[in-house]
Amino acid sequence: MFKDRSPVPLLLLSLALILTGGLGAQRVQTDGGRVRVLGLRLPTEDGQWITADLFRPLSATEDKPAPLVVVCPGFERSKETMAAFSIELARRGFVVITTDPYSQGASSSSRQRQSATLEGYGLVPVVEYAYGTPNLNYIDKKKIGAVGYSAGGNGVLQSVSRFGGRQARALKQAKAEGSDGGEVVTDAERASARAENKIAAAFIGGYVLTLTEKVLSTVDANLGVDYAYFDEGAYRNEQGHARLARAPEALRFVNSGDSASQVSEVEIDRVYGDVAKKSMRVVHNTRNLHPLMPYDPRHIGNTVTFFETAFGWKSAIPAASQVWPWREFFTLLALVGGLLFIVPFAALLLRLPVFQSLVQPVPAALPAPDRRGRAVYWSLFAFSALVACALFIPMARATADIFPEASGRNLTWFFPQRINNAILLWAVANGLIGFAVFFLNHALVGRKRGATSATWGANIGWSDLAKTAALAFTIAGSFYLLLFASYGLFHSDFRFTFVSAAASFPPKMLLVALEYIPLFFIFYLANSLRVNAGGRFEGQPEWVSLIINGAANSTGLVLLLVIQYASFALTGTVYWTEEWLYINLLLGVIPMMILLPLFNRWFFRLTGRIYLGPMVTCLVFVLMMLTSNVCYIPL
């Protein structure tokens, strides 16, 4: 690709995109300098810790304290994925602390298997810290709120119930110790008991399973809920669907606020109860899917409006006026720039004397297939896609037996990523099948048309193989150095919705990567072999070849989504219920599968061999995946 022209212009373009993306993202998340963003690491119980981002508007001072909202991401999510909530609340004057839940992002694992119930995924110690420390002298400690989405929403609900439970126990004790035999609670005793409840308002997004009498009975806070009207996980709800107007969960929720005024049908978007009495309840049912809600301006607006109402907070900015999509745009620029950097940087390194032996002539493309050859090619294409589709769910189910500790949310060094273990098994199986399909195609067609290991670009000596590995580690390491530099300068990494290169993760993750990367390499090498040795034909435009190979990589996974959502559209229930979170994971995997053949082809053009591409992409892509998912690493 760069053999006949300089890679420098493209390299400069990639750096410009990273710089523009970082500066733009910083400008948005700091509201043009009116909000300070600071990274935190808080020690918590049992040697655990929570990492978080603090968003402090400059308008919040000791003389003019502002409400605090703690933001808790959901399962498989980090604090950066909740940037929309942080940005929109902070630019309206709220102080915001956005956490990495336990076992996610750069936070430690938890020793508790019921982390949501007992720790709010780390929200409880963060609220305790904010309430008790004199350092945050610019927050109004009577106005501490919390918001979470999905599992984070459950963590928020459990936390506010936990704090309310403390209050209930304190009141009970005060009554028992009352001067008149235990029947009267004085104002002072009531005030002391209420001080135990440190969360005054909570907004629960994407979760209704724990809206039970037991949990709601100890809540002493204003509450809001927003549940996707087309939530894929709604099959678990009491009525098996996501429509909340007459749902028992929503009725209990609203009626828990005011026992004197019970409703038999919930009016969506209506504010019930009394803010001053902490009986405010509001139910939203935003028309969207579960994974898309954190990127829905309506949901973000509902969150903003709730806290403005619950805390009597007046902002000059309408709830619908939102700037967070610009941050997504700028972090997308940075992501594109980071991935684009890889190829021209490799081209420059290949000009160094130590790596020059890796540059070989690009083998000639295969002759254009005849009618029989096309029939074989497309038959194997369809077979591979169907196999990729058919294997995914069985591999996901197999993780419970092969990786029982991670599947049971126990701390372990043995492949500790519960969800990624399904992707790993699928990748290994498809890699091995990919090799088998390639060699079958070679036996049926390729050999007769003169294909050999030399024309595949597979011949290499041990010395050059070692150099290729060293070059791959240099390229991948440089990519992450750029990522860390961008995060250090702008407090912003490379990401767009479900695809991210996270800069904030525990160093132990590198040890975890040593388990996953060698096995994933089977798939990546098989892909490079198929794309470059079996998917290049004379007279076929390069863009056509890349589209076909991208489709070959992703069709099986896309078919899973088609089946899942076709069933959902036709029946109201997703096809795979217990495994629906694994299907949602594919929203972040499919884009990388489409890009993979492009990188494998670029590196093949640079070196004339099939090895550098899978080595680099395996290191970069797998580490991106590992650092963006739940990991039960021992403390």
Residue, then its C-alpha position, 0 to 999 in steps of 0.5 A: m500500500f505504501k511501498d511506492r509512496s510516503p506513509v507520512p501524510l496518512l500518519l499525520l492525518s491520523l495524529a490530527l484526528i486523534l488531536t482533534g478528537g481529544l481536544g473536541a471531547q475535552r471541550v464538550q465534557t468540560d462545557g468549554g472550561r466551565v466544568r473541571v473533570l478529575g479522575l479519582r480512586l477511592p479505597t473501599e472495604d476489604g482492600q477494594w477500590i473504586t475509580a471514578d470521574l468527578f465533574r465539578p462545575l465552577s459555579a459549585t462553591e462552598d458558598k453556593p453548594a450544588p446537588l451531587v449525582v452519582v452515576c453508576p454504569g451497567f453490566e459490561r460498561s465503564k464510566e466513559t459509557m455514561a458520559a452523556f449523563s455526566i456531561e448534561l448534568a454537570r453543564r446544568g450545575f450539578v456536581v457529578i461522580t461517575t463510577d467504574p462499577y466493581s470488576q469493570g473499568a479500572s475498579s477492583s473486583s469485589r469480594q461480594r457475589q451480591s455486589a448490587t445488593l450489598e454495595g450498589y456495585g460500588l455506589v454505596p461507598v462512594v455515597e458514604y465518602a461524598y457524604g462524610t468527607p469535608n473535601l467536597n465542601y461545594i456539594d449540598k449533602k442534603k441533595i445527593g442523588a444517584v442514577g444508573y442504567s441496567a444493572g447500574g439501575n439495580g445497583v442504584l435502587q438497592s443502594v437507596s433501599r439500603f440507606g432507607g433500611r438503615q433509617a427504618r432500623a434507626l427509627k425503630q430503635a428510637k421508638a424502642e428507647g422512647s421516654d414514654g415507653g417507645e411510642v413517640v419519636t421526637d423531631a431530633e430522633r427523626a432527624s437523626a434517623r433520616a440522616e442515615n439516608k444519604i441518597a435523597a433522589a434516585f433515577i433507575g434506568g433499564y431495570v424493574l426486576t427488583l421493584t418489589e415490596k421488600v425493596l421499595s418498603t425501605v426507600d425514603a427518597n424521590l424516585g424515577v424510572d425509565y424503562a425501554y418500551f422495547d426492552e429485550g429483557a422484558y420477558r423476565n418481567e411479571q407480565g412478560h413485556a415492557r409496557l409499564a402503564r399496568a405493569p405490577e412493577a410500575l404500580r408498586f413503584v408509584n404506590s410506594g410513594d403515597s400510601a393514601s392515594q393508590v393508582s390502578e394504572v400508571e400515567i406515563d411521564r406524570v409526576y406523582g407524590d410530593v417532592a418535599k415528603k420524598s414521595m415523588r414518583v415518575v415512570h417513563n417508558t421511552r420507545n427504544l431498545h435496551p442497549l440504545m437507551p444510554y444514547d437516547p436524548r429522550h432518556i437523558g432528558n428524562t434523567v435531567t428533568f427528574f433531578e431538577t425537579a427532585f432537587g428544586w434546581k433551576s437551570a437555564i438549559p432546556a432538558a432537550s438541549q444536549v451536547w453529548p452527541w458531539r463528544e461521541f463524534f469527537t471520540l469517534l474521530a479519535l478512534v478512527g485516528g488511532l486505528l488509522f495510525i497503525v498502518p502508516f506507522a507500520a510502513l515507516l517501521l518496515r523501512l528500518p534496516v532491522f525490519q526490511s527483510l519482512v518486506q517481500p513481493v506480494p504474491a499474484a492473486l488467484p486466477a478469476p474463478d470459473r463457474r465451478g470455482r464460483a459455486v464452490y466459493w459461495s457454497l463455502f461462504a454460506f456454509s461458514a456463515l451458517v456455522a458461525c451463526a449456529l455455534f455462537i449460542p452453544m459456545a455461550r452455554a458451554t462457558a458455564d461448564i468450561f469456565p465455572e468460576a467466572s460464570g459464577r462471578n467468583l474471583t479467578w485467574f483462569f479466564p476471568q471474563r464471563i462474557n468474553n469467554a463465549i466469544l473466545l470459544w466461538a473464535v477458536a471453533n470458527g478459526l479451526i473450522g476456517f482452516a478446514v474450509f480453506f484447505l478444503n477449498h484448496a483441495l477442490v479448486g486452489r491446487k488445480r489453479g496453481a495455488t501453493s503456500a508461496t502464493w498464499g504468502a505463508n512461507i517464512g523463516w523463524s528469524d523473520l517470524a520473530k521479527t514480525a512478532a517484535l514489530a507487531f508488539t511495537i505497533a500495538g504498544s505504540f497504539y496504546l501509548l497514543l491512547f494513554a497520552s490522549y487520555g492523560l492530556f484530554h481525559s478522553d479515550f478512543r470510543f464510539t458507542f459500543v466500540s472502544a479502546a479504553a485507557s483506564f484499566p488495571p495493570k493486571m489486565l495485561l496478565v489476563a491478556l496473556e491467557y486470551i490472546p494466544l487462543f484468539f490468534i487462531f481465529y485471526l490467523a485463519n482470517s488472514l489466510r482466508v482473506n489474502a490467500g483465498g479471497r483475492f482474485e485477478g481482475q476483482p477490484e480491491w473494494v469489492s474484495l474487501i466488502i465480500n471478505g467483510a461480509a464473510n466475517s460478519t454475516g453469521l453474527v449479523l444473522l444472529l441479530v436478525i433472528q433475535y430481533a425478527s422474533f422480537a418484532l413478531t412475537g414480542t419475545v426475543y428468540w434467545t432469552e437466557e442468552w440475550l446479553y450475549i447477543n447484545l454483546l455482538l453490537g460491539v463485536i460486529p464492527m471489528m469483524i467487518l474491519l478485520p479483513l481490511f487490516n489483514r489486507w493492508f498488512f499483507r500488501l505491506t509485507g507480502r505475508i499473512y502474519l503481521g496483520p493477525m498479530v497486530t489486530c489480535l493484540v489491539f482488538v482483543l485488548m480493546m475487548l478485554t478492557s471493556n468487559v467485566c473481569y473477575i480478577p482476584l484482588 
